[in-house]
Amino acid sequence: MQLPEEVVALQQMVRDFVNKEVIPKAADYEKRGEYPKELDMMAFDMGLPVLCLPTKYGGGGMSELALTVVMEELARGDLGFANYVSASTLATLPILIAGTEEQTKRWTERLLETKYAAFALTEPEAGSDAAGAKTTATKDGNDYIINGRKCFITNGSHAGEYLVMASVDRSKGIKGLTCFIVERDRPGISIGKEEDKMGIRNSNTADVIFDNVRIPAANRVGEEGKGFGIIMKTLDASRPSVGAHGVGVAQRALEEAIKYAKQRVQFGKPIAAIPAVQIMVADMAIKIETARQMIYHACDLYDKGLPHTIESCIAKTVGAEAGWEAVDLALQIHGGYGYMREYPIEKLYRDVRIVKIYEGTNQVQRGIIGGQLLR
C-alpha cells in the first residue's frame, strides 16, 4: 500500500526526531533508571499524543493510518518511550467513540494541560477477562463513587486523567461495565506499585487505586452497561498500532543486523557474504513487510468506516510475531555479542516480548478471529 503524501511527510518528521533524539538517548535513560520525560515533552510539543483528536479541539485530526505509522517510527526508536504516546491515544479513543461534545472538549483541554493520560482497564484478577473487573461505580445522587484497583497502567503515575472501566452492577457481568472519565486531582486517587519490568523500562507502569473517588455523572462515557462494547471498539481501533510497535522494533533490529553483518569479519570476510546470514536477513525483511502491509490494510478499513475486527486482530498478531521473530534472528546474527548490553539487540529483545501480551495476548486475538469466522 502506498502511503499518502501527508503521511509520508509526517513519517519523515518523526523518523528524523527518533534518529536525532530517541535512539542516541533511550538506552542511557534505561541504564540510569531515569524516566525519559525530556523525550515525552519533545513528542508532546510535536503534537503526537493528540494526533487522533479533531483539529477543532486542538488535535492533529489525523487518520488511523497516520497514527499507526507514527507508532511504528516511535517504536523503532524505543518501545518504552512509544508507549507514552500510545497510552494517551488509547485513553482518548473511548471519548471519540462514545463521548459527548462537551466531554471531548474537556478531555482535550486537560490533556493539553497535563500532557499525560492513561487507559485504566486491567486489574489484578481481570486481564484478558474484562468481565472479572472488581472496580465499582456506585450511583449516589448526581454522582458516582469509584472504588477499585487497576494494575499495569501505562502512564499510571503521570496521567492527568484516566479513562476508567468500572461496573455499576457486578451481578450483570460485562453488562454492568461502564466507562468513566476520572481526573487525577480528585480526592481518593493514589498510586500503588510501580512495576520493575524486564523490558520497555522507559515507560511508566503502575497500579492506580481509587478509594471512594467521587465524580459527577457527567463524567460517564456512554450509557450504563455499555462500557464493554465501547472498549471492544477502542481495541479494534488500537490493535493495528500495537502491531506497529512490533514492526517498529523489528525494523530497528533489521537495520542493526545489516550494519553488524557488514562490519563483522569471520573466515576472512564480512559475515554479510555468508549465505546463511543473507537468508536470515531476508526472512526478517519478509516478516516485517508482510506484517506492515497487513497493518496498513486494517488501518485503511478503519479509516473508510468498513468492518475491520478480524483484520485488526490479524494486524496486531502478525506485527507482534514479526517483531519477536525478527529480533530473535538479529540476535542470532550478532552471535554472542548480541547477548551483551553494549549492543542494542539485547534491549530490543527484552522490549519486544511484551507486544505479544499487551492489549490482548496473541492467543486472545486468535480466539476473536476464530469466533468471528465461525459465527
C-alpha positions, 0 to 999 in steps of 0.5 A, spaced: 500 500 500 502 506 498 502 511 503 499 518 502 503 524 501 501 527 508 503 521 511 509 520 508 511 527 510 509 526 517 513 519 517 519 523 515 518 528 521 518 523 526 523 518 523 528 524 523 526 526 531 527 518 533 534 518 529 536 525 532 533 524 539 530 517 541 535 512 539 542 516 541 538 517 548 533 511 550 538 506 552 542 511 557 535 513 560 534 505 561 541 504 564 540 510 569 533 508 571 531 515 569 524 516 566 525 519 559 520 525 560 525 530 556 523 525 550 515 525 552 515 533 552 519 533 545 513 528 542 508 532 546 510 539 543 510 535 536 503 534 537 503 526 537 499 524 543 493 528 540 494 526 533 487 522 533 483 528 536 479 533 531 483 539 529 477 543 532 479 541 539 486 542 538 488 535 535 492 533 529 485 530 526 489 525 523 487 518 520 488 511 523 493 510 518 497 516 520 497 514 527 499 507 526 505 509 522 507 514 527 507 508 532 511 504 528 517 510 527 516 511 535 517 504 536 523 503 532 526 508 536 524 505 543 518 501 545 518 504 552 518 511 550 512 509 544 508 507 549 507 514 552 504 516 546 500 510 545 497 510 552 494 517 551 491 515 544 488 509 547 485 513 553 482 518 548 479 513 543 473 511 548 471 519 548 471 519 540 467 513 540 462 514 545 463 521 548 459 527 548 461 534 545 462 537 551 466 531 554 471 531 548 472 538 549 474 537 556 478 531 555 482 535 550 483 541 554 486 537 560 490 533 556 493 539 553 494 541 560 497 535 563 500 532 557 499 525 560 493 520 560 492 513 561 487 507 559 485 504 566 482 497 564 486 491 567 486 489 574 489 484 578 484 478 577 481 481 570 486 481 564 484 478 558 477 477 562 474 484 562 468 481 565 472 479 572 473 487 573 472 488 581 472 496 580 465 499 582 461 505 580 456 506 585 450 511 583 449 516 589 445 522 587 448 526 581 454 522 582 458 516 582 463 513 587 469 509 584 472 504 588 477 499 585 484 497 583 487 497 576 494 494 575 499 495 569 497 502 567 501 505 562 502 512 564 499 510 571 503 515 575 503 521 570 496 521 567 492 527 568 486 523 567 484 516 566 479 513 562 476 508 567 472 501 566 468 500 572 461 496 573 455 499 576 452 492 577 457 486 578 451 481 578 450 483 570 457 481 568 460 485 562 453 488 562 454 492 568 461 495 565 461 502 564 466 507 562 468 513 566 472 519 565 476 520 572 481 526 573 487 525 577 486 531 582 480 528 585 480 526 592 481 518 593 486 517 587 493 514 589 498 510 586 500 503 588 506 499 585 510 501 580 512 495 576 520 493 575 519 490 568 524 486 564 523 490 558 520 497 555 523 500 562 522 507 559 515 507 560 511 508 566 507 502 569 503 502 575 497 500 579 492 506 580 487 505 586 481 509 587 478 509 594 471 512 594 473 517 588 467 521 587 465 524 580 459 527 577 455 523 572 457 527 567 463 524 567 460 517 564 462 515 557 456 512 554 450 509 557 450 504 563 452 497 561 455 499 555 462 500 557 464 493 554 462 494 547 465 501 547 472 498 549 471 492 544 471 498 539 477 502 542 481 495 541 479 494 534 481 501 533 488 500 537 490 493 535 493 495 528 498 500 532 500 495 537 502 491 531 506 497 529 510 497 535 512 490 533 514 492 526 517 498 529 522 494 533 523 489 528 525 494 523 530 497 528 533 490 529 533 489 521 537 495 520 542 493 526 543 486 523 545 489 516 550 494 519 553 488 524 553 483 518 557 488 514 562 490 519 563 483 522 569 479 519 569 471 520 573 466 515 576 472 512 570 476 510 564 480 512 559 475 515 554 479 510 557 474 504 555 468 508 549 465 505 546 463 511 546 470 514 543 473 507 537 468 508 536 470 515 536 477 513 531 476 508 526 472 512 526 478 517 525 483 511 519 478 509 516 478 516 516 485 517 513 487 510 508 482 510 506 484 517 506 492 515 502 491 509 497 487 513 497 493 518 496 498 513 490 494 510 486 494 517 488 501 518 485 503 511 478 499 513 478 503 519 479 509 516 473 508 510 468 506 516 468 498 513 468 492 518 475 491 520 475 486 527 478 480 524 483 484 520 485 488 526 486 482 530 490 479 524 494 486 524 496 486 531 498 478 531 502 478 525 506 485 527 507 482 534 510 475 531 514 479 526 517 483 531 519 477 536 521 473 530 525 478 527 529 480 533 530 473 535 534 472 528 538 479 529 540 476 535 542 470 532 546 474 527 550 478 532 552 471 535 554 472 542 555 479 542 548 480 541 547 477 548 551 483 551 548 490 553 553 494 549 549 492 543 542 494 542 539 487 540 539 485 547 534 491 549 530 490 543 529 483 545 527 484 552 522 490 549 519 486 544 516 480 548 511 484 551 507 486 544 505 479 544 501 480 551 499 487 551 492 489 549 490 482 548 495 476 548 496 473 541 492 467 543 486 472 545 486 475 538 486 468 535 480 466 539 476 473 536 478 471 529 476 464 530 469 466 533 468 471 528 469 466 522 465 461 525 459 465 527 
